[in-house]
Structure formats: structure tokens, C-alpha cells
Amino acid sequence: MKSIKSARIHALALCAALTISFQAAAQSPTPKTTTKPTYRYRGVDMGTKGGPNSWGCVPNCRPLNNLGSPLFDAETTTPDPFYLINGYTVLGVKYQNGNDTTLNPLPGGNQTRPIWISDTSLVSGFSENGVIDPTTGFPEVIATLWYGGIPISLGTLGGNASNAFAVNDWGQVVGGATNTTPDPIGGSFYYLGWGPYDWIPSVFPVSTETHAFLWDQGVMHDLQTLGGPDSYALFINDFGQVAGDSLTNSTPNATTGYPTLDPFLWENGKMKDLGSLGGTLGFVGGINTWGAVIGQSNLAGDTAFHPFLWESDHMTDLKTLGGNNGGAIQINYAGTVVGWADLAGDQVHHAFLWQNGKMMDLGTVDGDPCSTAYAVNALGQVVGDSGDGSGIETCTGKSHGFLWENGGPAVDVTTLYAPLSSGLTFYAACCIGDDGSIFGIASLPNGDNHMMLLVPCDANHPDAPACHASPGETVSAVEAKAVPFAVSRTIARGTINGAELHKPPFE
């Protein structure tokens, strides 16, 4: 039986130079025309802070906004004995219009982790503060909001740790923060790498309860729980509706060994239990502008789990592609859902797109056995991974990033951009913006990993040399600056469920 975890990838990457130039066509007594290949995207290698890799967080995180600005974590050359991956100190970076902005730590801290970028370029995540938690012996991490590169501490609920997850365009932030009450389940709800909760992007363990929070206009509000000791807010839309997960009690179930965990929706000052598909373990996967919530939920008996869509006070089982398991990963403005689902026999899974009550199999690339869809934009373009299925519920290992659009089929994204002289090769697509930009992970010939941005070659992103290039031609990432994309996005000004929509503070 597959592990009951959220589908995900954790990416690593490094940045070099992306390159291009024009060469004059050769002249001869008989004039000839040399035609260079035309590509749909230009590739930009994101870089590091001197270390070997850069990397990102998906799914559930948002490392790319709809204007094509990405976030990533860049390794430095400074060793860090507490860091759990390569041992380097890591700093978050925001890339926008050809320029990098370092997301600096809070005073005294060394590392930062960005998790979400809004369309108003606000960034949320966490930073070390330079203090060692006396209850765990690990560094304290504190929920942080970055305005530009300046960190703003969001504080805690009295405990020694917090993590900001999503931030909306209006500057409201949600996440999880510890209080001072000892956790009866040992704080494992917050700790990355333990049991079914290891998808929560925390670096270090905690010892007290974690509660979902909403930070608004300088104040952190405790959203409480559904009855258990812990809750966690993961998503917030521009109407201030919050989606997350909460324990409903502290009594372990015989089937999972954990207390019941249900997805919730918080609005109008109240946390609503969204229920389940019959089992005792459910995870929220996203919320769209209109309050539709997606995720995955165990079925009765906790031996299988399906993707769900919750709206109008009803949870709908989106089913699978014939197998037992599946998960919903993202929902767009129009209510289109993407994710992954097992085929009959449960040996492989495929990416799916669900809309108008039907699930569509998006297939794979080049005969790969499996695929997973991670993102869908407002135009219905889908990106994800296609590969050999060696990862649990993902297509890590020998994989290809894919783009699916206009009814398919899925296309290997390495065929859509000019090869980089560094040999950096895109292999896993996590995100696609409404401007068409694609973000994901790529590898160098030496095995280092870099985050990579694919910028569309269109009227909104003019860069003719990069879109008519031959292999080996180069232009630096600094020289190839993107042109800002003007997203036409309408959000109703008014109320939803009686709650007023706030005016964006940063425009």
C-alpha cells in the first residue's frame, strides 16, 4: 500500500548563465539563408549564493506568481551544522525582471526559507532569529514577511517557533505558530520528516502545540483548532478565507496511529470542519478565489485515499483513474483541478485534470509509466513531471518536466527552449504562471541542481535572440531581463459571506 502522504517534490538548484547571441549568416557566391530553430521559451538558470545548489518547495507552496516572478533557496559557502540537507547555510532569493533580491534573515539569524510569493510581490516564509530553542536544542525559526528584501517578524503565539505559509495580495499571512502548552503528541504535527505530517515545510522539531494563525495589519490571530492540540493554516485567498488542517482530538486511531486530521475552512471568525471521505486522515491542497477547497482524504478503513473538491458545504470525491489512490494539488480561478491518480492495479499513476465533473487522464511523456500534474494556470495550461515512478506518489528519479495544453498531448519542456551552454537540463516542472512562465528544477552535468525559469517568447516577454537560438549561443541572465507582464485580473470589490474585501496595501 502506498504511503498516505501529499504528492510533492522538493527541489534543489544552482545558477549559471543563460546564453544567446546572433551570428551572421555565412556569405557565399550563391546567397543562402540559414534558418535557426525557433523556441517558445528562453531558459534562465537561477543561480546560488556561492554554494553548489539552489532549490525550492512544492507543491502547496507557491514559488512562482502570475507575473512570472519566482522564489528559490540558494546555498551559500558557509557551513551550517543544523541544516538538514547539504550542510550549507541557505538564503531565500526573489527573482524579478532580471534582478535578484536576497531575502535577508531577521536580526541575529543565518538562514531564510521563502514559501509563497503574492502577485503584489510580497513574500512569506520563515527566518532563523539567532536563538537556540532551549526545549529542543535547535535554532528557532520565526514566521516572516518580506517587503522587498526587508524581513518583518510576525512573532509567535507565545512559543519558540512559527512558520508563515501563504500571503495574499492584500498582505494577510497564514501559517502555524507554537504556544506554551506542551503537545501531547510531541509536537510532531509541526516537524518535517516524521510520519504523515512530513510535508509541512518546517526545518526543526518543536515541543509545544502548533496553532493555525492569521496575521493581519500587524497582529497575529490564533485561529484555534477543531478540538485537537494542533492545527496549521496553509492557504488564504484574496477574500481572507483560510484553508488548512487540524487535529480533531489527541487520541490515535488504530488504522493510522495518529489522531484524526481533517481539512478546515476558516471564515467570518469561525473554523469549519470540512469532513472526510470516510477516513481519519485528510490534507488540504489549495483554495481558489471563490472559496473552493481541494485536497485528499482517506476512505473508510484508511487503506486508500482520493482527491476531493469541497464547495457549497459539500465534499465531492473526484475518484481516480481506476486505482485506489490519488491527490488534488492545485485549483485555478475557474475551478479546474489538477493532481495525480492511480490507474487500475495501483502500479502507476498519471496526471489528471478535473473539470465539469469529469477527470481527464493527461498521459505521460515518451512512454514514461507515470506522471503528476502540479499546477494549472488561468488559461488551462498544466505542468508537472513525467517519469519512471521511482518516487512515492511522484515522478522523481528519471523524469521530464511536461507542459500540457489545448487537449494535449503532454510535451517534454526540454524541447521548448534553446539548450544552455552550461548543459543545465530542466527535469521537473512545479509551477506555471498566468503569464505562461514555467518554473522548476534542472540538473547540471556534474550532478548539481539549479532552479530554472522558462520565460515565454511572446509580445509580453520580447527577447528575440533567445527565441531564435542555436545550441551553445549564450546571453547572461542579467543581460536577458524580462519585460514586466501586465496581468489583467479582476477580483470583485465587495463582500463574500458578509466579509468585506480589503484594499491591497501594496500596489
C-alpha positions in Angstrom: 0.0 0.0 0.0 1.3 3.4 -0.8 2.2 5.8 2.0 -0.6 8.3 2.8 1.3 11.4 2.0 0.7 14.5 -0.1 2.2 14.3 -3.5 5.2 16.6 -3.6 8.6 17.4 -4.9 11.5 19.0 -3.0 13.8 20.6 -5.5 17.5 21.6 -5.5 19.2 24.0 -7.9 22.1 26.3 -8.8 22.5 29.3 -11.2 24.9 29.9 -14.1 24.5 32.0 -17.2 21.8 31.5 -19.8 23.2 32.4 -23.2 22.4 33.6 -26.6 23.7 35.7 -29.5 23.1 36.3 -33.1 25.6 35.1 -35.7 25.7 36.5 -39.2 24.6 34.1 -41.9 27.5 32.8 -43.9 28.0 34.5 -47.2 28.9 32.7 -50.5 28.8 33.4 -54.2 25.3 31.9 -54.1 23.3 33.6 -51.3 21.8 31.1 -48.9 19.5 31.6 -45.9 20.4 29.9 -42.6 17.3 29.2 -40.5 17.8 28.8 -36.8 15.3 26.9 -34.6 12.5 28.9 -33.0 11.8 28.1 -29.4 8.7 29.0 -27.3 10.7 29.8 -24.2 14.1 31.1 -23.1 15.7 29.3 -20.1 17.1 31.3 -17.2 19.4 29.5 -14.7 18.6 30.9 -11.3 21.9 30.7 -9.5 23.1 30.3 -6.0 24.8 32.4 -3.3 28.1 30.7 -3.9 27.2 27.2 -2.9 26.6 24.2 -5.2 22.8 24.2 -5.4 19.6 26.1 -5.3 16.2 24.6 -4.7 12.5 25.2 -3.9 9.4 24.0 -2.2 6.4 22.4 -3.9 3.6 21.5 -4.0 1.4 23.5 -1.6 4.0 26.2 -1.6 3.8 29.0 -4.3 7.3 29.8 -5.6 6.1 31.5 -8.8 3.5 34.2 -9.1 1.3 35.1 -12.0 3.7 37.7 -13.2 6.4 35.2 -13.7 8.5 36.1 -10.6 10.0 33.1 -8.8 11.3 32.3 -5.4 14.1 29.9 -4.6 16.5 28.8 -1.8 20.2 29.4 -2.6 23.1 27.7 -0.9 25.9 29.8 0.3 29.5 28.7 1.0 29.0 28.9 4.8 28.7 25.6 6.6 25.7 25.1 8.9 25.7 22.1 11.3 22.0 22.3 11.9 20.9 22.3 8.3 19.4 19.0 7.3 20.2 18.7 3.5 23.7 19.6 2.4 25.1 21.4 5.4 25.2 24.8 3.9 23.6 28.0 5.1 20.7 28.8 2.8 19.2 32.2 1.9 15.9 32.8 0.1 16.0 34.8 -3.2 13.3 36.5 -5.2 13.9 36.9 -9.0 12.1 39.7 -10.8 12.7 41.4 -14.2 16.3 40.0 -14.4 17.2 41.1 -10.8 17.8 39.0 -7.7 16.7 40.2 -4.3 18.2 38.4 -1.3 15.6 37.7 1.4 17.6 38.6 4.4 17.3 37.0 7.8 15.9 38.5 10.9 18.5 40.2 13.2 20.8 37.5 14.5 19.6 34.8 12.1 21.6 33.0 9.4 19.0 31.3 7.2 15.8 32.1 5.4 13.2 30.0 3.7 10.7 31.7 1.3 7.5 29.7 0.7 5.0 31.9 -1.0 5.0 35.0 -3.3 1.9 37.0 -4.0 1.0 38.8 -7.2 1.9 42.0 -5.3 5.4 40.6 -4.7 5.0 40.1 -1.0 7.0 37.0 0.2 6.2 34.8 3.2 8.2 32.1 4.9 10.5 31.8 7.9 13.8 33.0 9.2 16.2 32.0 11.9 16.5 34.6 14.6 19.9 33.5 16.1 18.4 31.9 19.2 18.6 28.3 20.2 15.3 26.8 21.4 16.0 25.6 24.9 13.3 22.9 24.7 14.7 21.3 21.6 18.3 22.4 21.2 17.7 23.5 17.6 17.6 27.1 16.2 14.3 29.0 16.5 12.6 29.8 13.2 10.1 32.6 13.1 7.3 33.4 10.6 8.5 36.2 8.3 7.0 38.6 5.7 9.4 40.2 3.2 8.6 43.5 1.7 11.3 43.9 -0.9 14.3 42.2 0.8 13.4 43.6 4.3 12.2 40.9 6.8 9.3 41.6 9.1 8.9 39.3 12.1 5.4 38.0 12.6 6.1 36.6 16.0 4.6 33.5 17.6 1.6 32.6 19.8 3.9 32.6 22.9 6.1 29.6 21.9 9.5 29.5 20.3 8.7 28.9 16.7 6.4 29.9 13.8 6.2 29.5 10.1 4.4 31.8 7.6 2.9 29.8 4.7 0.7 31.8 2.3 0.3 35.5 1.9 -2.5 37.1 -0.2 -2.3 40.2 -2.4 -3.6 42.3 0.5 -0.8 41.4 2.9 -2.7 38.9 5.1 -0.5 36.0 6.1 -1.3 32.5 7.4 0.7 29.7 8.8 1.4 27.8 12.1 2.8 29.1 15.4 3.6 27.5 18.7 2.1 28.4 22.0 3.4 27.5 25.5 1.2 24.4 26.0 3.1 21.0 25.9 2.0 19.0 22.9 0.5 15.6 23.9 1.7 14.1 20.6 5.2 15.6 21.0 5.0 18.5 18.6 5.3 16.1 15.6 2.5 17.9 13.8 5.0 20.7 13.0 8.2 18.7 12.4 9.2 17.9 8.9 10.2 14.3 8.2 8.0 12.4 10.7 5.0 10.3 9.7 2.2 11.6 7.6 3.0 15.2 8.5 6.4 15.4 6.9 5.0 17.5 4.0 4.8 20.5 6.4 7.9 22.6 5.5 9.4 23.0 8.9 13.1 22.5 9.4 13.3 21.7 13.1 11.2 19.9 15.8 9.1 21.8 18.4 7.8 20.7 21.8 4.6 22.7 22.2 1.3 22.9 20.4 1.1 24.5 16.9 -2.0 26.5 16.1 -3.1 28.0 12.8 -2.7 31.7 12.6 -3.8 34.7 10.6 -1.6 37.7 10.6 -3.4 40.9 9.6 -2.3 44.5 9.9 0.5 43.7 12.4 -1.5 41.3 14.7 -1.2 37.5 14.8 -4.6 35.9 15.5 -4.9 32.4 16.9 -7.4 30.5 14.7 -7.6 27.7 17.3 -8.3 24.1 16.3 -11.1 21.6 15.5 -10.7 20.1 19.0 -7.2 18.6 18.9 -3.9 20.1 20.1 -2.6 21.2 16.7 -3.8 23.0 13.5 -2.0 24.6 10.6 -3.2 27.2 8.1 -1.7 26.7 4.6 -3.7 28.9 2.2 -5.5 32.2 2.1 -7.4 33.8 -0.8 -8.0 37.4 -1.5 -11.3 37.4 0.4 -9.5 36.3 3.6 -10.8 32.8 3.6 -8.2 30.4 5.1 -7.8 26.7 4.5 -5.7 24.3 6.5 -5.6 21.1 8.5 -6.4 20.4 12.2 -6.4 17.5 14.6 -9.9 16.9 15.9 -8.7 15.1 19.1 -5.5 13.7 20.6 -6.5 10.0 20.5 -4.6 7.9 18.0 -6.6 5.8 15.5 -6.0 2.1 15.2 -5.7 2.4 11.5 -3.1 5.2 11.2 -1.6 5.5 14.7 -2.5 9.2 14.7 -5.4 11.3 15.9 -8.0 12.3 13.3 -6.8 15.1 11.0 -9.4 17.0 8.9 -9.1 19.9 6.5 -10.8 23.1 7.6 -12.1 26.4 6.2 -11.9 29.5 8.4 -14.1 32.4 7.6 -16.1 35.1 9.5 -14.1 34.2 12.6 -15.0 30.5 12.6 -13.2 27.3 11.8 -15.4 24.9 9.8 -14.6 21.1 9.7 -14.8 20.1 6.0 -15.1 16.4 7.0 -13.7 13.5 5.1 -14.5 10.8 2.5 -14.9 8.3 5.3 -11.4 8.0 6.7 -9.5 9.6 9.6 -6.8 11.5 7.6 -7.2 14.4 5.2 -5.0 17.1 3.8 -5.9 20.4 2.2 -4.3 21.1 -1.1 -5.4 24.6 -2.0 -8.2 27.2 -2.2 -9.3 29.4 -5.0 -10.6 32.9 -5.1 -14.2 31.7 -4.6 -13.6 29.5 -1.6 -13.5 26.1 -3.3 -11.1 23.8 -1.4 -9.2 20.8 -2.7 -7.1 18.1 -1.2 -7.0 14.4 -0.5 -8.9 12.3 2.1 -8.7 8.7 3.3 -11.6 6.5 2.5 -13.3 4.4 5.2 -10.8 2.0 6.7 -7.8 4.2 5.9 -6.4 1.9 3.3 -6.9 4.2 0.3 -7.3 7.9 -0.4 -8.9 10.0 -3.1 -8.7 13.7 -4.2 -11.6 15.8 -3.1 -13.2 19.1 -4.0 -15.2 21.0 -1.3 -17.6 23.7 -2.2 -21.1 24.8 -1.2 -20.8 22.8 2.1 -20.3 19.6 0.3 -17.2 17.4 -0.2 -17.1 15.7 -3.6 -14.9 12.6 -4.3 -13.1 13.2 -7.5 -12.3 9.5 -7.8 -9.2 8.2 -9.6 -8.2 6.8 -13.0 -9.2 3.2 -11.9 -6.8 2.7 -9.0 -7.1 3.2 -5.2 -5.3 6.4 -4.6 -5.0 10.0 -5.8 -4.5 13.6 -4.7 -5.6 17.0 -5.8 -2.7 19.5 -5.9 -3.9 22.8 -7.3 -7.1 24.6 -8.3 -7.3 27.6 -10.5 -9.6 30.6 -10.6 -12.2 28.8 -12.8 -12.3 25.7 -10.5 -10.2 23.4 -12.7 -8.3 20.9 -10.5 -5.1 19.0 -11.3 -3.2 16.3 -9.4 -2.4 12.6 -9.8 -4.4 9.4 -9.6 -3.6 5.7 -9.7 -4.5 3.6 -12.7 -6.1 0.2 -12.3 -3.7 -2.1 -10.4 -2.1 0.7 -8.5 1.3 0.2 -10.1 1.5 3.5 -11.9 -0.3 6.9 -11.6 -1.0 9.6 -14.1 -1.5 13.3 -14.0 -5.2 14.4 -14.2 -7.2 17.4 -15.0 -10.7 17.6 -13.5 -13.4 20.0 -14.7 -17.1 20.0 -15.2 -17.5 16.8 -13.2 -15.0 14.7 -15.3 -11.5 13.5 -14.7 -9.2 13.6 -17.8 -6.0 11.4 -18.0 -3.2 13.7 -19.2 -0.9 10.8 -20.1 2.9 10.9 -19.9 5.9 11.9 -22.0 7.9 9.5 -24.2 6.2 6.3 -22.9 7.0 7.0 -19.2 4.9 5.0 -16.9 3.8 7.8 -14.6 3.1 11.5 -14.3 2.0 14.0 -11.8 0.4 17.4 -12.5 1.4 20.2 -10.1 0.0 23.4 -11.4 -2.7 24.8 -13.8 -2.9 28.5 -14.8 -5.9 30.6 -15.7 -5.5 29.6 -19.4 -5.8 25.9 -18.5 -2.1 25.1 -19.2 -0.8 22.3 -17.0 2.7 21.5 -15.9 4.2 18.6 -13.9 6.5 15.7 -14.0 6.6 12.6 -16.2 8.9 9.8 -15.3 9.7 6.3 -14.2 7.6 6.4 -11.0 10.5 5.6 -8.7 9.4 8.2 -6.2 6.4 7.8 -3.8 3.4 9.4 -5.5 5.7 11.5 -7.6 7.8 11.0 -10.8 11.1 11.8 -9.3 14.2 9.9 -10.5 14.4 9.7 -14.3 11.8 12.4 -15.1 10.8 15.0 -17.6 9.0 18.3 -16.9 5.9 18.4 -19.1 3.6 21.1 -20.5 0.0 20.1 -21.4 -2.3 22.4 -23.2 -5.2 22.6 -25.7 -6.2 19.0 -25.3 -2.7 17.6 -25.2 -0.6 15.6 -25.5 1.9 16.3 -22.7 5.2 17.7 -24.2 8.7 17.4 -22.7 9.7 21.0 -21.8 13.3 20.4 -22.8 12.1 20.6 -26.4 10.7 24.1 -25.9 13.8 26.2 -25.1 17.3 26.6 -26.6 19.9 24.4 -24.9 22.0 26.2 -22.4 25.8 26.2 -22.9 26.2 25.1 -19.3 24.4 21.9 -20.0 21.7 22.7 -17.4 18.7 20.5 -18.3 15.2 21.0 -17.0 13.6 17.9 -15.5 10.8 18.7 -13.1 8.1 21.4 -13.6 6.4 22.7 -10.4 4.7 25.9 -11.5 3.1 27.9 -14.3 2.0 31.5 -14.0 -0.9 33.1 -15.8 1.7 34.9 -17.9 2.8 31.4 -19.1 6.2 31.3 -17.3 7.2 27.8 -16.1 9.4 27.2 -13.1 11.1 24.0 -11.9 14.2 22.1 -11.2 17.1 21.3 -13.6 20.4 19.5 -13.3 24.0 20.2 -14.4 26.3 17.5 -15.9 28.2 17.4 -12.6 25.0 16.5 -10.7 24.3 19.8 -9.0 20.8 21.0 -9.2 19.5 24.5 -10.1 16.1 26.1 -10.2 15.3 27.2 -13.7 12.8 29.7 -15.1 11.3 29.3 -18.6 10.2 32.7 -19.9 7.7 32.7 -22.8 8.8 34.2 -26.2 5.8 36.4 -26.8 4.7 40.0 -27.1 4.7 40.3 -23.3 8.2 39.0 -22.9 10.1 40.1 -26.0 13.6 38.6 -26.3 14.1 37.6 -30.0 17.7 36.4 -29.7 16.8 33.9 -27.0 13.9 32.6 -29.0 15.8 32.0 -32.2 19.0 30.5 -30.9 21.3 27.7 -31.8 22.8 25.3 -29.1 25.8 26.9 -27.4 24.8 30.5 -28.0 24.7 32.4 -24.8 23.5 35.5 -23.0 23.8 36.2 -19.3 20.7 36.1 -17.0 21.5 39.7 -16.1 21.5 40.8 -19.8 18.3 38.9 -20.6 16.0 40.9 -18.4 12.3 40.0 -18.6 9.8 42.6 -19.6 7.1 43.1 -16.9 3.9 41.3 -17.7 0.7 43.2 -17.0 -1.8 40.6 -15.6 -5.4 41.5 -16.2 -7.0 40.1 -13.1 -10.4 41.1 -11.8 -11.4 40.4 -8.2 -14.9 41.5 -7.2 -14.7 44.5 -4.9 -17.4 44.0 -2.3 -18.2 41.1 0.1 -18.2 37.4 0.3 -20.2 35.7 3.0 -20.6 39.1 4.6 -16.9 39.8 4.8 -15.5 42.9 3.2 -12.7 42.6 0.7 -9.7 44.6 1.9 -8.0 47.1 -0.4 -4.5 45.9 -1.3 -1.9 47.7 0.8 0.9 47.3 -1.8 0.2 48.1 -5.5 
